[in-house]
Amino acid sequence: MAEQQKIIIGFHGQTLPVRASRDQIADLIGELGKGASGWYDMQTDDGALFLDLGKIEFVRTDAHEQRVGFGLS
């Protein structure tokens, strides 16, 4: 199974937090970077998303390593 990462997709004042494979996230960001428009099919932990690329304002990735507990190390 591909490693999953949390992202937040923002559009018109709304945000959508999802977990998806790093490959899916890279592909979405690549399409946005090319200025692609139309519908994009993205597979997430919760199922399929159909996103209108023209309405996405930002994608925020979670670059922090997941940790368990209260330590700062």
WOHUCOR-V653308 format. One record per residue. N is the residue number from 0. RES is the residue in one letter. PHI is phi in radians with two decimals (* if undefined). OMEGA is omega in radians with two decimals (none if undefined). D_FIRST is the distance of its C-alpha to the first C-alpha in Angstrom with 2 decimals. Layout:
n=N res=RES phi=PHI omega=OMEGA d_first=D_FIRST
n=N res=RES phi=PHI omega=OMEGA d_first=D_FIRST
This chain:
n=0 res=M phi=* omega=-3.12 d_first=0.00
n=1 res=A phi=-1.22 omega=3.13 d_first=3.80
n=2 res=E phi=-1.15 omega=-3.10 d_first=6.53
n=3 res=Q phi=-1.68 omega=3.12 d_first=8.67
n=4 res=Q phi=-2.42 omega=3.10 d_first=12.41
n=5 res=K phi=-1.53 omega=3.00 d_first=15.49
n=6 res=I phi=-2.35 omega=3.02 d_first=18.05
n=7 res=I phi=-2.17 omega=3.12 d_first=21.36
n=8 res=I phi=-1.80 omega=-3.10 d_first=22.79
n=9 res=G phi=-2.00 omega=3.08 d_first=26.57
n=10 res=F phi=-2.76 omega=3.07 d_first=29.15
n=11 res=H phi=0.79 omega=3.07 d_first=32.82
n=12 res=G phi=1.41 omega=3.14 d_first=32.95
n=13 res=Q phi=-2.01 omega=3.06 d_first=29.84
n=14 res=T phi=-2.22 omega=3.14 d_first=26.41
n=15 res=L phi=-2.29 omega=3.10 d_first=23.08
n=16 res=P phi=-1.41 omega=3.11 d_first=20.44
n=17 res=V phi=-2.48 omega=3.00 d_first=16.83
n=18 res=R phi=-2.06 omega=-3.12 d_first=13.29
n=19 res=A phi=-2.54 omega=3.11 d_first=11.16
n=20 res=S phi=-1.21 omega=3.11 d_first=8.81
n=21 res=R phi=-1.04 omega=3.10 d_first=11.10
n=22 res=D phi=-1.14 omega=3.12 d_first=11.55
n=23 res=Q phi=-1.10 omega=-3.14 d_first=12.78
n=24 res=I phi=-1.13 omega=3.12 d_first=14.97
n=25 res=A phi=-1.08 omega=3.13 d_first=16.37
n=26 res=D phi=-1.15 omega=3.10 d_first=17.22
n=27 res=L phi=-1.06 omega=-3.13 d_first=18.97
n=28 res=I phi=-1.11 omega=3.08 d_first=20.89
n=29 res=G phi=-1.09 omega=3.11 d_first=21.82
n=30 res=E phi=-1.11 omega=3.11 d_first=23.25
n=31 res=L phi=-1.13 omega=3.14 d_first=25.16
n=32 res=G phi=-1.12 omega=3.11 d_first=26.45
n=33 res=K phi=-1.42 omega=-3.10 d_first=27.84
n=34 res=G phi=1.34 omega=-3.13 d_first=29.67
n=35 res=A phi=-1.10 omega=3.08 d_first=28.02
n=36 res=S phi=-2.27 omega=-3.13 d_first=29.22
n=37 res=G phi=1.68 omega=-3.05 d_first=28.47
n=38 res=W phi=-1.59 omega=3.14 d_first=25.51
n=39 res=Y phi=-2.20 omega=3.13 d_first=21.89
n=40 res=D phi=-1.66 omega=-3.11 d_first=19.07
n=41 res=M phi=-2.17 omega=3.10 d_first=16.07
n=42 res=Q phi=-1.55 omega=3.14 d_first=13.03
n=43 res=T phi=-2.17 omega=3.07 d_first=12.51
n=44 res=D phi=-1.05 omega=-3.09 d_first=11.46
n=45 res=D phi=-1.61 omega=-3.13 d_first=14.96
n=46 res=G phi=2.21 omega=-3.09 d_first=15.08
n=47 res=A phi=-1.46 omega=3.00 d_first=16.61
n=48 res=L phi=-2.01 omega=3.03 d_first=19.03
n=49 res=F phi=-2.02 omega=-3.00 d_first=21.88
n=50 res=L phi=-1.85 omega=3.01 d_first=23.35
n=51 res=D phi=-1.49 omega=-3.04 d_first=26.79
n=52 res=L phi=-1.02 omega=-3.12 d_first=26.38
n=53 res=G phi=-1.21 omega=-3.11 d_first=30.11
n=54 res=K phi=-1.79 omega=-3.14 d_first=30.05
n=55 res=I phi=-1.36 omega=-3.14 d_first=27.38
n=56 res=E phi=-1.68 omega=3.10 d_first=29.34
n=57 res=F phi=-2.78 omega=2.99 d_first=26.72
n=58 res=V phi=-2.28 omega=3.11 d_first=23.09
n=59 res=R phi=-1.87 omega=3.11 d_first=22.73
n=60 res=T phi=-1.70 omega=3.08 d_first=19.70
n=61 res=D phi=-1.66 omega=-3.07 d_first=19.23
n=62 res=A phi=-1.49 omega=-3.08 d_first=19.74
n=63 res=H phi=-1.45 omega=3.08 d_first=20.36
n=64 res=E phi=-1.18 omega=3.10 d_first=18.29
n=65 res=Q phi=-1.25 omega=-3.14 d_first=17.48
n=66 res=R phi=-2.27 omega=3.09 d_first=20.10
n=67 res=V phi=-2.05 omega=3.11 d_first=21.36
n=68 res=G phi=1.84 omega=-3.03 d_first=25.14
n=69 res=F phi=-1.93 omega=-3.11 d_first=28.15
n=70 res=G phi=-1.21 omega=3.12 d_first=28.54
n=71 res=L phi=-1.78 omega=-3.08 d_first=28.83
n=72 res=S phi=-1.37 omega=none d_first=27.94
